[in-house]
């Protein structure tokens, strides 16, 4: 058998973006994962992971977003061969910046290219979402759609995704060095089963304005639309000093600030990013954190 190899880069992402819980996502520039995929003769999935937080990521394929994608393809297409996947992490795991989503997206694109599957963009999103489900417990498409397609995405039922170019604006992502056991499950369990009608109306209004801001390419309106009355108040309890950090970001010039994905990272948009990052770090007090300066990217996953 001739050994074939494909290398794919996939950007990280921020999901929810304040009012867009489980719907909105945006791809991040210069933050992402590399996936190297090749065929092997044995019908198994072999994995190696290096880079940021690699020691915390399981290499058992069934519970890894990349490995789960490959196992599904092997089963669905009744392949006789297996795969070796080498992942280079540029994103911290379990931080709310689409780490597992980026790996799943990159692997979906890589296996589609390697095996010439001819998958449509929607099918790629569905496959990557399946990989996310191996980590999060249920498939969801907001992160993987942003990673695959780039830009700003809105996810509907059945992985029906609308994509638009994202506005240019500085983004600060603050990743606190805290451990939250079963973070994804904890973040979900904090949410109420029912919400207040007035709060729901507020979120609909802000989500509508954010969509308009993207269409109008208005970065200021985009940032000021990052307001969440439904999710943020409940998840804030798992992030030390969250409200102090958010207030500090806004005082330093951020247009908006909220929890990145399922947390515990906090993101803020605005300029200058250096001043915003400094203020946020100071407000975290005794909590060590890592800062990423980035911006939206309109380029999604790509074979390189």
N, C-alpha and C positions, 0 to 999 in steps of 0.2 A: 504493500500500500504506500502510495506517495504521501508524505506528510505535508499537509496544507496548514497554513497558519494565518490568522487574521488578527489585526490589532485595531481596537476601537477606543476612542476617548468619549466619555459622556460627562456633561457638566452636572454639578449638584443643583439643588433647587430649594426654594422656600415654598411650602404649601400653606394654604389657608389665607395668608396675607391679610390677616385681620378679619374682615367680615365674610370671607369666602370659604368657610369651613367645608373641607372635602370637595371643593369645587375649583378654587383658584390655585394656580401654581405659576412660578416664574423661574427661569433658568439663570444660573449664576456664572459670571465670567471668571475664568482662571481658577476655578475650584471644581475639581472633578476626579474621576477615576479612569484608569487605563485597564483594559482587559485584553489579554493575549489568549487566543483560543486556537487549539489545534486538535485534529483528529488523532485517536489512538485505536489500536486494533481491539483491545479489550472493551467489552460493553459496560464500562463503568465511568464515573466522573471523578477525576483526580483534581485536587485543588491546592494552590498555594496562595497565600495572601501576605503582602508586605506593605509597609507604609504606615500612615497615621492610624493608630489604634488597632493594628493588625492582630495583636495578641488577644483582643477582646472579641474577635469575630469568629464564629464557629466555621470549621472547614468540613463539617459533615454536610454533604450536598442537600440532604432533605430539609435542613433548617437554615440554609444559606440562600439568599435571594438569587445569586448567580447559579449556584448548583441546582436549585429547584427548576429554573428555566431549562437547563440542559436535560434534566431527568424527564421533564414533560415532553420535550422535543423527541427524545429517544423513544419514549412510550408511544406518543401520538403518531410518529412516522415509522415505528417498528424498525428502528435502526439497529444494525448489527455491530456498528462501531461505537466507541465511546469518545470522551473528550478529556483533554487536560486544559484547565483554565488557570491562568496566572493573573492575579488581580493586584494592581498597584494602587493603594488607597491614597487619595489626596484629600479625602473628606473624613472628619471624625464621625465615628459610628454612634448611634443612639443620641444624636444631638439635635435633630430637627432640621438638618440641612440636606436631606435626601440622599444619605449615604447608601443605604440598601437599594434605593430606587435607581441611583446612578449605575451601580453594578448590574442590576437587573436589566436596565435599559441597554447598557453597553453589551451585555451578553446576548440579549435578544437580537440586536443588530448584527453581532459577530456571527452567531450561529445561522442566521438568515443568509448572510453573505457566504459563509463557509460551505453550507450545504445547499445553497441555491434554492431556498424554500419559496421564494417569491411572495413573501408576506406583505400585505398592504400596511400602511401606517396604522390603521385601526387594529389589525391583527398583531402588529408589533407591540402596541400598547397593551392589548389583552394578555399577550405572553409575558411581558415584563410585569404586569399587574399580578399575574399568578406568582411570579417570583417574590414580589413584595408580600404576598399573602403568607409565604413560608416563614417570614420574619414577624410580620405584624399580626398574624392570626386571621386576617381576612384581606382579600385583594382590594387595592384601591389604586386609582390611576393619576391622582393629582401630581405626585412627584415624578413618576415615570413618564407621563405625557410631556411635562416640561423638559425633562432630560432628553427625551427622544426628539422633540420638535423644536426646542428652544423657544425663546420669547415668553409671552404671557398666554396661559391656557385656561380654558373654562371647561370643566369635565361634566358631561351630562350622563344620563343613564346608559348602560351598555357601552361604556367607553366611547361615547360620542363626544368628541373633543373639538372645540373651536379654538383656533390659535390666532394671535395677533402679535405683531412686533411690539416689544416692550419699550416704554419710554426710557431715555437715558437719564440715569440718576445714580448718585452714590449710595451705596449700601454698606452699613456696618453690621457685622454679625459677631455677637459676643457669646462665646461658648464657655459657660461656667464649668469648672472642674469639680462637678458633684456627681455622685452616683445615685441613680433612682432605680431600685430593683424593678424589673419588669416594666420598664418605662412606658412602652406603648400601651400595655394593658392598664397601667396606673392612670395614664393620661386620659384614656377612654372612660375608665370607671369614675373619674371625677365629674363627668358631665351629667347633667340632669336629664331625666326622661322627657320632661315637659318644660317649655320655656314660656316666659311672659310675652304676651302679644305685643306690648309696647316695645320690648327689647327686640323682638323679631322684626318689627317695622323699621327700627333704627338700622339693623343690620342690612335689611333689604335696600334701604336708602343709600347706605355707604357702599354696598356692593355695586349698586347701579352706577353711582358716581365714579367708582374705580374703573368700571368697564368703559364709561364715557371718557375718563381721563386717558386710558390706554388708546382708545380710538382717536382722541384729539391730540395724542402725544404730548400731554400736559403733565410734566413730572411733579409739579407742585400739587395739583389736584389729586394726582395719584397718591402722593404721600399723605395728604390730609384726609384721604378716604380710608386710611388704615385705622379704623375704629371698630371695636368688637364688643358688643354687649352680651353675647351669648356664651362664648367659650373662654375668653381671656379671664374673666372674673373667677372662674372655677379652677382653671389650671394654674393661675398665678401662685396658688398656695404651695406648689411644689418647687418654686424657684425663689431662693432667698433674696430678699431686698428687691423683688421685681418692681414694685411701684416706685421705689426710690430711683432705680435705674431708668425706668421709663421717663420719669419726670426730669431727670438729669439730661437725658437725650433730647427731650423737647426744648429744654432751656438752652441747650447748646446749639440749637438751630435745626434739629430734625423736624421734618414735616409730620412724620408719623413713626410710631414705635409699637411693636407687639411681640408676641411669642412666635418664634420661628417653627413652623410645623407643629409637632407635638411637644416641642421643648426638649431640653431646658434652655436652649439657646434663645437669645433675644436679638431681634433685628431692628434697625432704624434706617430710615431713608432721609437723605438731605445732604447739605453741604455746609461747611467743609467736613469731610468724613473724619479727619484727624482730630478736630476739636470734639466732635460727637463721641468718637471712640474713647478719648481721654476722659470725658465726663462720665460715660457709662462705666468705665473701669473703676474710677474713683468711687462711684456710688455703690459698687459691689462690695466695698469695704474689705472684709477679711476673706472673701471668696475668691480664690484664684481663678483666672479666666484666660481664654485665648481669644485674640482679636483677629478677624478677617476683614480686610477692606476689599470690596468688590463692587460690582454693578450688574445690571441685567445683561444677558447675552441673547442675541437672536439666532445664534447657531446652536443647534442641538447635537446629539451624538453623531459621530462621524468615523468612518474607516480611515485609518492613517497609515 
